Amino acid sequence: MNARSSVAPVEQDAAPAAVFGLLADPGRLRILLLLRSGEANVGQLSAHAGLSESATSHALRLLRSHRVVRVRRCGRQAFYSLDDQHVQDLLDIAVAHSQHRRVVGYAPSGQLELTTRARTDHSRGSERRARRGSS
């Protein structure tokens, strides 16, 4: 495979970049992490995410326009949930990565299997510093 064929066109990069941009905002990320456990309305999300209802509504509107969340209306109430399993997987992987865990693969049930990864890079640095100090 040559270098030219492995690079995606700019148009194809825009959609994934937009999703990662949405995840980069701490408020929106808190909302999404709350939605991992199931659907909720704006009031519930704003109370648990520490955001105003206005800010929560704005964030949900943005997330909905990028198909990250979906809405289910019941009378005047709107209940939000993650759009699909891909969003759930993306959040699970992000949380696992932030906790220094590594995704091993999918279990037969479709759940991600996670294992703790040894942090050898830090221990190597400590060993080098100790050797420098003892010589």
matplotlib code that plots the C-alpha trace (Angstrom):
import matplotlib.pyplot as plt

x = [0.0, 1.5, 1.3, -1.2, -3.9, -3.6, -4.5, -8.3, -9.6, -10.2, -14.0, -13.9, -11.9, -14.4, -17.2, -14.9, -13.1, -16.4, -17.4, -14.0, -14.5, -17.9, -16.2, -13.5, -15.9, -16.1, -19.8, -20.9, -18.7, -20.3, -23.7, -22.7, -21.1, -24.4, -26.3, -24.2, -26.5, -29.7, -32.0, -32.7, -34.4, -32.8, -33.5, -32.0, -28.9, -28.4, -28.6, -26.1, -23.7, -23.5, -24.8, -27.7, -30.7, -30.1, -26.4, -27.6, -30.3, -27.7, -25.2, -27.9, -29.0, -25.4, -25.0, -28.3, -27.3, -24.2, -26.2, -24.4, -27.7, -31.3, -34.5, -37.7, -40.7, -43.4, -46.0, -44.0, -41.1, -38.0, -35.8, -32.3, -30.2, -27.0, -27.7, -26.3, -23.8, -21.0, -21.3, -21.4, -18.3, -16.5, -17.2, -16.2, -12.9, -12.3, -13.0, -10.9, -8.0, -8.2, -7.9, -4.8, -6.7, -6.4, -9.2, -8.6, -11.5, -15.2, -16.7, -19.4, -22.0, -20.8, -19.3, -15.8, -13.2, -10.8, -7.5, -5.2, -2.0, 1.3, 2.7, 6.3, 7.2, 7.1, 9.1, 11.8, 12.1, 12.4, 15.1, 17.2, 16.9, 18.0, 21.0, 22.0, 21.7, 23.8, 26.7]
y = [0.0, 3.4, 6.5, 8.2, 5.5, 5.2, 8.9, 9.6, 12.6, 15.7, 15.3, 11.9, 13.4, 16.0, 13.8, 11.9, 15.1, 16.7, 13.8, 14.0, 17.8, 17.2, 14.8, 17.4, 19.6, 18.5, 19.4, 17.5, 14.6, 14.5, 14.4, 11.5, 9.6, 10.0, 8.7, 5.5, 4.2, 5.0, 7.7, 10.9, 14.2, 17.7, 18.3, 15.1, 15.6, 19.2, 18.3, 15.5, 17.1, 20.4, 22.5, 24.9, 23.5, 26.0, 24.8, 21.2, 21.8, 23.5, 20.6, 18.0, 20.0, 19.9, 16.2, 15.4, 17.2, 15.0, 11.8, 11.2, 11.2, 10.7, 11.9, 10.2, 12.4, 11.5, 14.3, 17.5, 15.6, 14.7, 11.8, 11.6, 8.5, 7.5, 7.1, 3.6, 1.0, 2.7, 5.8, 3.6, 1.7, 5.0, 6.3, 2.9, 2.9, 6.6, 5.8, 2.7, 4.6, 7.3, 4.7, 3.1, 0.1, -1.6, -3.0, -6.7, -7.5, -8.2, -10.9, -13.1, -11.0, -7.9, -6.3, -5.0, -7.0, -4.7, -5.6, -3.4, -2.5, -2.3, 1.2, 0.2, 3.5, 5.2, 2.5, 2.7, 6.4, 5.8, 3.2, 5.6, 8.3, 6.0, 4.8, 8.4, 9.3, 6.3, 6.8]
z = [0.0, -0.9, 1.3, -1.0, -0.8, 3.0, 3.6, 3.7, 1.7, 3.8, 3.4, 5.1, 8.0, 8.8, 10.4, 12.8, 13.7, 14.5, 16.8, 18.6, 18.9, 20.6, 23.1, 23.8, 25.8, 29.5, 29.8, 26.8, 27.8, 31.3, 29.6, 27.4, 30.3, 32.2, 29.2, 29.2, 32.0, 30.1, 28.9, 30.9, 30.4, 30.4, 34.0, 35.2, 33.0, 34.0, 37.7, 37.5, 35.0, 36.9, 34.0, 33.6, 31.8, 29.0, 28.6, 28.7, 26.1, 23.8, 24.3, 23.5, 20.4, 19.1, 20.0, 18.3, 15.1, 14.9, 15.6, 18.9, 20.9, 20.0, 21.5, 22.4, 23.1, 25.6, 25.7, 26.5, 27.9, 25.9, 26.9, 25.5, 25.0, 23.1, 19.4, 19.0, 20.2, 18.4, 20.6, 23.7, 22.5, 21.8, 25.3, 26.9, 25.1, 26.0, 29.7, 29.6, 28.0, 30.6, 33.3, 31.7, 30.5, 27.1, 25.0, 24.4, 22.2, 22.1, 24.3, 22.8, 24.6, 22.6, 25.7, 25.6, 27.6, 29.4, 31.0, 33.0, 31.2, 33.1, 33.1, 32.3, 30.8, 34.2, 36.0, 33.3, 33.9, 37.7, 37.1, 34.9, 37.5, 40.3, 38.3, 37.6, 41.3, 42.5, 40.1]

ax = plt.figure().add_subplot(projection="3d")
ax.plot(x, y, z, "-o")
ax.set_aspect("equal")
plt.show()
